[in-house]
Amino acid sequence: MSEGKIIVGLDIGTTKVACIVGQKTENGKIEILGYGKTVSTGVRRGVVTNIFDTVEAIKTAVKQASDQSGVEINRVSVGIAGQHIKSLQHRGVLMRDNHETEITEAELERLRNDTFKINMTPGEEIIDVIRQDTYVDGELASNPVGMLGNKIEANFHVIIGQTSAAKNIVKCIQSAGLEMDYMILEPIASAQAVLDEEEKDAGVVLVDIGGGTTDIAIFKNKKIQHTAVIPFGGNIITEDICTGCSIIKHYAEEVKVKFGSALASENRDDEVVSIPGIRGREPKEISFKNLAHIIQARLEEIFELVNYEIQKAKSENQLIAGIVLTGGGAMMKHIQQLAEFKTGLEVRIGYPNEHLNKNTMKEMSSPMYSTGIGLVIETIARMEHDEFLEASKPKEKPGPELMVNAEDGATIAETEESSDEKTGKDKKPRKKIDLTKIVATFTQFLNPEDID
């Protein structure tokens, strides 16, 4: 895809709706032209629960991004997540018509598209299909394009979601006056923003801790191996603080962000914060250590579920690059140490600045924007792939053209080559046939009364 094309990523999350406008530069980096962010009130655990609130949030975020970037936004790529998301492995087979011709990218795409036809449970649909290993006549091929063979086989990672959840997202996009380019699984987008090829090759787990969900994507040998969505995120920690400290949600979120810690042992007993009482009631003092105990308990549960997904994917001993934490929840103090303790793997915090242009605004390098920036990067990659497929299609030889004489309306049948050209003789000028004269000559022999 040519540099400079404007791409818009729309992250519809549980706590925020973020709209990011970007483009690919000459050096292959992403330049962020503008962004918008607003509070999300119509989404719960990654699933739209209120169409009207979500549409209004989308409009607000899109308008902010449009005003800041100076770009009129009509099309967006949107992320999808939620506890309804699941994945499975599928093996596809394609028998070729002619084994003496080279394998093309179009054939691999045809094999991938056939996977969308597998039967699903009522109420579910395939969100995306990602090709993994490919085999030609039983032999593993890192890139089968250009090879010869009778049979192509490929393993696919199939991502499945609820039909209603996907349709509600589409409805929100359309109701906001927008069109959708792609619907992309959020952990796939986040991985594009914070992981590099070396990590994907060595084996790595992406853990994106958002407001309503924790998204997981496991990579090995540069291929996606497993995806999952845990229905817990930052919001449930806030709810735990509300219950455990008997304070309202607004103050619970504030103390979590400002004073929260993932390790209770890193806080002293004498450190406290005072929370104003409701309607004249006495202020309430909360110990930093007690606050950390509440946060740590919930995060430990999340990392236990991460461990379960790693074991489910049979990747325990294949993750040389360990875990990369991103999302708003990854900004919690001491979370890296807790994750290492609970999983036994090396952990780093993933920032989406590796693929960004140096001139990009500083706030965009925050882990909370990993999904939005990843949507821009993944959309560019998919558009380039689609354009490559279109360009690689064999061009059909044009057939005869009908040309109309502008002066008298005569129609001429013209082919690419005349029979004289094929024999090498001089080309003879073709006569122009005036259809109006033929019709006039023919009708003068007819009795007008006979024409009924």
C-alpha positions as CSV (number, residue, x, y, z in Angstrom):
1,M,0.0,0.0,0.0
2,S,1.4,3.4,-0.9
3,E,2.6,5.5,2.0
4,G,0.4,8.3,3.3
5,K,-3.0,6.5,3.2
6,I,-5.0,7.5,6.2
7,I,-6.1,4.6,8.5
8,V,-8.4,4.9,11.5
9,G,-8.5,2.4,14.4
10,L,-11.5,2.4,16.8
11,D,-11.0,0.7,20.2
12,I,-14.4,0.2,21.8
13,G,-13.5,-0.8,25.3
14,T,-15.2,-1.3,28.6
15,T,-13.8,1.9,30.2
16,K,-12.9,4.0,27.2
17,V,-13.6,4.4,23.4
18,A,-10.4,5.5,21.7
19,C,-10.2,6.6,18.0
20,I,-6.7,6.8,16.5
21,V,-5.8,8.3,13.1
22,G,-2.5,7.2,11.6
23,Q,-0.6,6.6,8.4
24,K,2.4,4.7,7.2
25,T,5.5,6.8,6.5
26,E,8.4,6.2,4.0
27,N,10.5,4.5,6.7
28,G,7.8,2.0,7.5
29,K,6.9,3.6,10.8
30,I,3.4,4.8,11.9
31,E,2.7,8.5,12.3
32,I,-0.3,9.3,14.5
33,L,-2.1,12.3,13.1
34,G,-4.6,12.6,15.9
35,Y,-6.7,10.7,18.5
36,G,-9.8,11.0,20.5
37,K,-10.8,9.4,23.8
38,T,-14.0,9.4,25.8
39,V,-15.6,7.4,28.7
40,S,-17.4,4.2,27.6
41,T,-20.6,3.5,29.4
42,G,-22.4,1.1,27.0
43,V,-19.9,-1.8,27.1
44,R,-19.5,-4.4,29.8
45,R,-16.6,-6.9,29.7
46,G,-15.9,-6.2,26.0
47,V,-19.6,-6.7,24.9
48,V,-21.9,-3.9,23.8
49,T,-24.8,-3.7,26.3
50,N,-26.2,-0.3,25.4
51,I,-26.3,0.7,21.7
52,F,-27.2,4.3,22.2
53,D,-24.5,5.1,24.8
54,T,-21.9,3.3,22.7
55,V,-22.9,5.2,19.5
56,E,-22.6,8.5,21.3
57,A,-19.2,7.6,22.7
58,I,-18.0,6.6,19.2
59,K,-19.2,9.9,17.8
60,T,-17.5,11.9,20.5
61,A,-14.1,10.0,20.1
62,V,-14.3,10.2,16.3
63,K,-15.0,13.9,16.3
64,Q,-12.1,14.6,18.7
65,A,-9.8,12.6,16.4
66,S,-11.1,14.3,13.3
67,D,-10.7,17.8,14.7
68,Q,-7.2,17.1,16.0
69,S,-6.0,15.4,12.8
70,G,-7.8,17.6,10.3
71,V,-9.1,14.4,8.6
72,E,-12.7,13.6,7.7
73,I,-13.3,10.1,9.2
74,N,-15.7,7.9,7.2
75,R,-14.1,4.4,7.6
76,V,-12.7,2.6,10.7
77,S,-11.3,-0.7,11.7
78,V,-12.7,-1.9,15.0
79,G,-11.5,-4.3,17.6
80,I,-13.6,-7.1,19.1
81,A,-13.1,-8.9,22.4
82,G,-15.3,-10.3,25.2
83,Q,-15.7,-13.5,27.1
84,H,-17.7,-15.0,24.2
85,I,-14.5,-15.2,22.1
86,K,-12.9,-18.6,21.7
87,S,-10.6,-20.3,19.2
88,L,-9.9,-23.7,17.6
89,Q,-7.5,-25.3,15.2
90,H,-8.5,-26.5,11.7
91,R,-6.7,-28.2,8.9
92,G,-7.6,-27.4,5.3
93,V,-6.8,-29.3,2.1
94,L,-6.8,-28.2,-1.5
95,M,-6.3,-30.5,-4.4
96,R,-4.8,-28.6,-7.3
97,D,-6.2,-28.9,-10.9
98,N,-2.7,-28.7,-12.5
99,H,0.3,-29.7,-10.5
100,E,2.7,-28.4,-13.2
101,T,1.8,-24.8,-12.5
102,E,3.2,-22.7,-9.7
103,I,1.3,-22.3,-6.5
104,T,-0.1,-18.8,-6.2
105,E,-1.1,-16.6,-3.3
106,A,-4.6,-16.7,-4.6
107,E,-4.8,-20.5,-4.0
108,L,-3.6,-20.1,-0.4
109,E,-6.3,-17.4,0.0
110,R,-8.9,-19.8,-1.5
111,L,-7.9,-22.4,1.1
112,R,-8.2,-19.9,3.8
113,N,-11.6,-18.7,2.6
114,D,-12.9,-22.3,2.6
115,T,-12.3,-22.4,6.3
116,F,-15.0,-19.8,6.8
117,K,-17.5,-22.4,5.6
118,I,-17.0,-24.9,8.4
119,N,-20.2,-25.5,10.5
120,M,-20.6,-23.4,13.6
121,T,-22.9,-23.8,16.6
122,P,-26.1,-21.7,16.2
123,G,-25.5,-18.2,17.4
124,E,-21.7,-18.3,16.7
125,E,-19.7,-17.2,13.7
126,I,-16.1,-17.1,12.5
127,I,-14.5,-13.7,13.2
128,D,-11.2,-14.4,11.6
129,V,-9.0,-17.2,10.2
130,I,-5.2,-17.0,10.4
131,R,-3.0,-19.4,8.5
132,Q,-0.2,-21.1,10.4
133,D,1.9,-24.0,8.9
134,T,1.5,-24.9,5.2
135,Y,2.4,-28.2,3.6
136,V,2.9,-29.1,-0.1
137,D,2.5,-32.8,-0.8
138,G,3.0,-33.5,2.8
139,E,6.2,-31.5,3.2
140,L,6.4,-28.4,5.4
141,A,6.8,-25.2,3.2
142,S,7.8,-21.9,4.8
143,N,6.6,-20.1,1.7
144,P,4.7,-22.3,-0.8
145,V,4.2,-19.6,-3.4
146,G,6.1,-20.5,-6.6
147,M,6.4,-24.2,-5.7
148,L,4.9,-27.1,-7.7
149,G,2.7,-29.8,-6.1
150,N,-0.6,-31.7,-6.2
151,K,-1.9,-31.0,-2.7
152,I,-1.8,-28.0,-0.4
153,E,-2.6,-28.4,3.3
154,A,-2.6,-25.7,5.9
155,N,-3.3,-25.4,9.6
156,F,-5.5,-22.5,10.5
157,H,-6.2,-20.7,13.8
158,V,-10.0,-20.0,13.8
159,I,-11.4,-17.3,16.0
160,I,-15.0,-17.6,16.9
161,G,-17.4,-15.2,18.5
162,Q,-21.1,-14.7,19.2
163,T,-23.0,-13.5,16.1
164,S,-25.1,-11.0,18.2
165,A,-22.0,-9.4,19.7
166,A,-20.3,-8.9,16.3
167,K,-23.6,-7.6,14.8
168,N,-24.1,-5.1,17.6
169,I,-20.6,-3.7,17.0
170,V,-21.4,-3.3,13.3
171,K,-24.7,-1.7,14.2
172,C,-22.9,0.8,16.4
173,I,-20.4,1.7,13.7
174,Q,-23.2,2.2,11.1
175,S,-25.4,4.2,13.5
176,A,-22.4,6.5,14.1
177,G,-22.4,7.2,10.3
178,L,-19.3,5.2,9.6
179,E,-18.3,2.2,7.5
180,M,-16.1,-0.7,8.7
181,D,-12.9,-1.8,7.0
182,Y,-12.0,-4.8,9.2
183,M,-13.1,-6.3,12.5
184,I,-10.0,-7.5,14.3
185,L,-9.5,-9.5,17.5
186,E,-8.1,-7.1,20.0
187,P,-5.2,-9.3,21.3
188,I,-4.0,-9.7,17.6
189,A,-4.0,-5.9,17.2
190,S,-2.2,-5.3,20.6
191,A,0.4,-7.9,19.6
192,Q,1.1,-5.9,16.4
193,A,1.8,-2.8,18.5
194,V,4.0,-4.2,21.2
195,L,5.7,-7.4,20.0
196,D,8.6,-7.8,17.6
197,E,9.4,-10.6,15.3
198,E,12.2,-12.1,17.5
199,E,9.8,-12.5,20.4
200,K,7.1,-14.1,18.2
201,D,9.7,-16.5,16.9
202,A,11.1,-17.4,20.3
203,G,7.7,-17.9,21.9
204,V,5.9,-15.2,23.8
205,V,2.5,-14.6,25.6
206,L,0.8,-11.2,25.1
207,V,-1.4,-10.3,28.1
208,D,-3.5,-7.2,27.5
209,I,-5.2,-6.2,30.8
210,G,-8.0,-3.9,29.8
211,G,-10.9,-2.5,31.8
212,G,-13.4,-5.3,31.3
213,T,-11.3,-8.2,29.9
214,T,-7.8,-9.6,29.9
215,D,-6.8,-10.6,26.3
216,I,-4.3,-13.3,25.7
217,A,-2.3,-14.2,22.5
218,I,0.4,-16.8,22.4
219,F,3.0,-16.8,19.5
220,K,5.7,-19.4,18.6
221,N,7.8,-19.6,15.4
222,K,6.3,-16.2,14.3
223,K,2.8,-17.8,14.2
224,I,-0.2,-17.3,16.4
225,Q,-0.8,-20.5,18.4
226,H,-3.6,-19.6,20.8
227,T,-5.9,-16.8,21.7
228,A,-8.3,-16.4,24.7
229,V,-10.2,-13.7,26.6
230,I,-10.5,-13.7,30.4
231,P,-13.6,-11.9,31.6
232,F,-11.7,-10.0,34.3
233,G,-9.9,-6.7,34.0
234,G,-9.2,-3.4,35.8
235,N,-12.9,-2.8,36.5
236,I,-13.3,-5.8,38.7
237,I,-10.4,-4.6,40.8
238,T,-12.1,-1.3,41.2
239,E,-15.3,-3.1,42.3
240,D,-13.3,-5.2,44.8
241,I,-11.9,-1.9,46.3
242,C,-15.4,-0.5,46.5
243,T,-16.6,-3.6,48.5
244,G,-13.5,-4.1,50.5
245,C,-13.0,-0.4,51.6
246,S,-16.7,0.6,51.5
247,I,-16.2,3.6,49.2
248,I,-17.9,4.7,46.0
249,K,-16.6,3.7,42.6
250,H,-15.3,7.1,41.7
251,Y,-12.9,7.2,44.7
252,A,-12.1,3.5,44.3
253,E,-10.8,4.1,40.8
254,E,-8.9,7.2,41.9
255,V,-7.0,5.5,44.8
256,K,-6.3,2.4,42.6
257,V,-4.6,4.5,39.9
258,K,-2.8,6.9,42.3
259,F,-1.8,4.7,45.2
260,G,-2.5,1.1,44.1
261,S,0.2,-1.6,44.1
262,A,0.2,-5.3,43.0
263,L,2.4,-6.3,45.9
264,A,1.2,-5.7,49.5
265,S,4.7,-6.5,50.8
266,E,6.1,-3.4,49.1
267,N,3.9,-1.0,51.2
268,R,4.2,0.2,54.8
269,D,1.4,-0.1,57.4
270,D,1.6,3.6,58.3
271,E,0.9,4.8,54.7
272,V,-2.8,5.8,54.4
273,V,-5.0,7.9,52.2
274,S,-8.1,9.8,53.4
275,I,-11.3,9.4,51.3
276,P,-14.1,12.1,51.7
277,G,-17.3,10.8,53.2
278,I,-20.6,10.9,51.4
279,R,-22.9,13.9,52.1
280,G,-21.2,15.1,55.2
281,R,-20.2,11.8,56.6
282,E,-16.8,11.3,58.3
283,P,-13.8,10.8,56.0
284,K,-12.5,7.3,55.7
285,E,-8.8,6.3,55.9
286,I,-7.5,3.5,53.8
287,S,-4.2,1.8,54.4
288,F,-1.9,1.5,51.3
289,K,-1.1,-2.1,52.4
290,N,-4.8,-3.1,52.7
291,L,-5.4,-1.5,49.3
292,A,-2.5,-3.5,47.8
293,H,-3.9,-6.8,49.4
294,I,-7.2,-6.3,47.5
295,I,-5.4,-5.6,44.2
296,Q,-2.9,-8.4,44.6
297,A,-5.6,-11.0,45.3
298,R,-7.5,-10.2,42.1
299,L,-4.3,-10.0,39.9
300,E,-3.2,-13.3,41.2
301,E,-6.4,-14.8,40.0
302,I,-5.9,-13.2,36.6
303,F,-2.4,-14.6,36.3
304,E,-3.6,-18.1,37.4
305,L,-6.0,-18.0,34.5
306,V,-3.2,-16.9,32.2
307,N,-1.2,-19.9,33.4
308,Y,-4.2,-22.1,32.6
309,E,-4.4,-20.8,29.0
310,I,-0.6,-21.4,28.6
311,Q,-1.1,-25.0,29.7
312,K,-4.1,-25.3,27.5
313,A,-2.0,-24.3,24.5
314,K,0.7,-26.8,25.6
315,S,3.3,-24.0,25.5
316,E,4.8,-24.2,29.0
317,N,8.3,-24.9,27.9
318,Q,8.3,-23.0,24.6
319,L,8.0,-19.4,25.8
320,I,11.6,-18.2,25.7
321,A,10.5,-14.6,25.5
322,G,8.2,-15.0,28.4
323,I,5.2,-12.6,28.9
324,V,4.6,-9.1,27.6
325,L,2.0,-7.1,29.7
326,T,0.2,-4.2,28.1
327,G,-3.1,-2.4,28.3
328,G,-4.2,0.1,31.0
329,G,-3.8,-2.6,33.8
330,A,-0.2,-3.0,33.0
331,M,0.5,0.4,34.4
332,M,-0.1,-0.9,38.0
333,K,2.9,-0.5,40.2
334,H,4.8,-3.8,40.9
335,I,2.7,-5.8,38.5
336,Q,5.8,-7.0,36.6
337,Q,7.2,-8.6,39.8
338,L,3.9,-10.2,40.7
339,A,3.5,-11.7,37.1
340,E,7.0,-13.2,37.2
341,F,6.3,-14.7,40.7
342,K,3.0,-16.3,39.6
343,T,4.0,-17.5,36.2
344,G,7.7,-18.3,36.6
345,L,8.3,-16.5,33.3
346,E,10.3,-13.4,32.4
347,V,7.9,-10.4,32.1
348,R,8.3,-7.0,30.5
349,I,5.8,-4.1,30.0
350,G,4.8,-3.6,26.4
351,Y,4.7,0.0,25.1
352,P,3.4,0.7,21.5
353,N,6.2,3.1,20.7
354,E,8.4,0.7,18.8
355,H,6.4,1.1,15.5
356,L,5.7,4.8,16.0
357,N,7.4,7.7,14.3
358,K,9.7,9.8,16.5
359,N,7.5,12.8,16.1
360,T,4.4,11.1,17.6
361,M,2.9,12.7,20.6
362,K,4.2,11.3,23.9
363,E,0.9,10.2,25.4
364,M,0.5,7.7,22.5
365,S,3.3,5.6,23.9
366,S,1.1,4.6,26.9
367,P,0.2,0.8,27.1
368,M,-3.5,1.9,27.2
369,Y,-3.4,2.8,23.5
370,S,-1.7,-0.5,22.4
371,T,-5.0,-1.9,21.0
372,G,-5.9,1.3,19.1
373,I,-2.4,1.7,17.5
374,G,-2.4,-2.0,16.8
375,L,-5.6,-1.7,14.9
376,V,-4.0,0.9,12.6
377,I,-0.9,-1.3,12.1
378,E,-2.9,-4.5,11.4
379,T,-5.3,-2.7,9.0
380,I,-2.3,-1.5,7.0
381,A,-0.9,-5.0,6.8
382,R,-4.3,-6.4,5.7
383,M,-4.8,-3.8,3.1
384,E,-1.4,-4.4,1.7
385,H,-2.1,-8.1,1.5
386,D,-5.5,-7.5,-0.2
387,E,-3.8,-5.2,-2.8
388,F,-1.1,-7.8,-3.4
389,L,-3.8,-10.5,-4.0
390,E,-5.6,-8.2,-6.4
391,A,-2.4,-7.3,-8.3
392,S,-1.4,-11.0,-8.6
393,K,-4.6,-12.1,-10.3
394,P,-4.1,-13.0,-13.9
395,K,-5.3,-10.3,-16.2
396,E,-8.0,-11.2,-18.7
397,K,-7.3,-10.5,-22.4
398,P,-9.8,-7.8,-23.5
399,G,-12.4,-8.9,-26.0
400,P,-14.0,-7.0,-28.9
401,E,-14.9,-3.4,-28.1
402,L,-17.9,-1.5,-29.5
403,M,-16.9,2.0,-30.6
404,V,-19.5,4.7,-31.4
405,N,-18.8,7.3,-34.1
406,A,-19.4,10.6,-32.3
407,E,-20.6,12.3,-35.6
408,D,-23.4,10.0,-36.8
409,G,-23.9,7.4,-34.0
410,A,-22.5,4.5,-36.1
411,T,-21.3,1.5,-34.2
412,I,-18.1,-0.3,-35.1
413,A,-16.9,-3.7,-33.8
414,E,-13.1,-3.4,-33.3
415,T,-10.8,-6.2,-32.2
416,E,-7.2,-6.0,-31.0
417,E,-5.8,-7.5,-34.1
418,S,-7.3,-7.9,-37.6
419,S,-6.7,-10.9,-39.7
420,D,-4.5,-8.8,-41.9
421,E,-2.2,-7.9,-39.0
422,K,-1.8,-11.6,-38.2
423,T,-0.6,-12.4,-41.8
424,G,1.6,-9.3,-41.9
425,K,-0.4,-7.6,-44.6
426,D,-1.2,-3.9,-44.6
427,K,-4.2,-3.1,-42.5
428,K,-7.2,-2.1,-44.5
429,P,-9.4,0.7,-43.2
430,R,-12.7,-0.6,-41.9
431,K,-15.9,0.9,-43.2
432,K,-18.2,2.7,-40.8
433,I,-21.7,1.4,-40.7
434,D,-24.4,4.0,-40.3
435,L,-27.2,2.2,-38.5
436,T,-29.7,5.1,-38.9
437,K,-29.5,4.9,-42.7
438,I,-30.1,1.1,-42.6
439,V,-33.2,1.5,-40.4
440,A,-34.5,4.3,-42.6
441,T,-34.0,2.2,-45.8
442,F,-35.7,-0.8,-44.2
443,T,-38.7,1.0,-42.9
444,Q,-39.6,2.7,-46.2
445,F,-40.7,-0.7,-47.6
446,L,-43.1,-1.2,-44.8
447,N,-46.7,0.1,-44.7
448,P,-47.1,2.3,-41.6
449,E,-50.4,0.6,-41.0
450,D,-48.7,-2.8,-40.7
451,I,-46.4,-1.6,-38.0
452,D,-48.5,-2.0,-34.8
